[in-house]
Amino acid sequence: MDQLDLVVPVREQPTNQQLRYALRSWQACLPHRRVWIVGYKPAWVGGVGHIPTQQTGTKYANTTAAVRAACEHPDVSEVFLYANDDMFVMEPIDEMPVLHRGPVREVEARYAARASDAYLRGMQETRDLLLALGYADPLCYELHVPLPVSKNGMLLALGTGSHLSVLHKRTAYGVLNEIGGERINDVKVMHRQPRFDRSTPFLSTMPDSFANGEVGRVIRSRFPSPSDYEYRGR
């Protein structure tokens, strides 16, 4: 299979150390053809494709606009890896597998224990949309790992859910295109403590857990050398 491009929506912030180490991890461990930064490109980033976008909406609207821009760009590979700047691949893999989080109803039950917020409402609205379209028990693809997506398939998902204020893009894409995949637990580490699953080849962090937690120390020690995506001295 030809190597896929990596598409990464990036919000406006000048340093973004998570992105720096994500790029290092992808170069070392995740086969890909080209990296595309969509949105804001920090000054230290080089050797990537850049698709500027306006970021004047919510973070959900901004990432939707970024994904659409990537799908509509002629130079981005027809199938690409959709990643975020806080996703790290810790061990070399031959290609990115398709992964999901289990049924939406199970994931929603865990989130419902927290205070209601836009993310949970988006999960519920996306679930209801998929149920109305005949998907009786849709899977959740809202994992903090890269997801292989096709341009046409993602544009279908974005169009189908365009009326939702917070569309869960990964889930809509995965269910509408019936991509299946393997179930895993989410790999996001939200705390500073040393207890987290180190057996998975994938990790993701919050800004605080990356900067001040054990998971951030592990990631930084694993990838100490600059990647080809960094201008030296920045």
BELGI-V66437 format. One record per backbone hydrogen bond with DSSP energy under -0.5 kcal/mol. CO is the residue of the C=O (numbers start at 1). NH is the residue of the N-H. Records with the same first field share a line. If there is no record, write none. Layout:
# BELGI-V66437
CO=NH / NH
This chain:
# BELGI-V66437
4=33
5=7 / 81
6=36
7=83
8=38
9=85
10=40
11=13
16=20
17=21
18=22
19=23
20=24
21=25
22=26
23=27
24=28
25=29
26=30
29=31 / 93
34=6
35=37 / 49
36=8 / 38
37=39 / 51
38=10 / 40
40=42
42=45
44=231
49=37
50=52
51=39
58=62
59=63
60=64
61=65
62=66
63=67
64=68
65=69
66=70
67=71
68=72
69=73
70=73
73=76
78=151
79=5
80=82 / 149
81=7 / 83
82=147
83=9
84=87
86=205
88=90 / 203
93=31
97=99
98=182
100=184
102=140
103=106 / 107
104=108
105=109
106=110
107=111
108=112
109=113
110=113
111=114
117=121
118=122
119=123
120=124
121=125
122=126
123=127
124=128
125=129
126=130
127=131
128=132
129=133
130=135
131=134
134=136
135=138
138=104
140=101
141=143
143=145
147=82
149=80
150=154
151=155
152=156
153=157
154=158
155=159
156=160
157=161
159=162
161=164
167=169
168=172
169=173
170=174
171=175
172=176
173=177
174=179
175=178
182=100
187=204
188=190
189=206
192=214
194=196
196=198
201=90 / 91
203=88
204=189
206=210
207=211
208=212 / 213
209=213 / 216
213=217
214=218
215=219
216=220
217=221
218=222
219=223
227=230
229=46
231=234
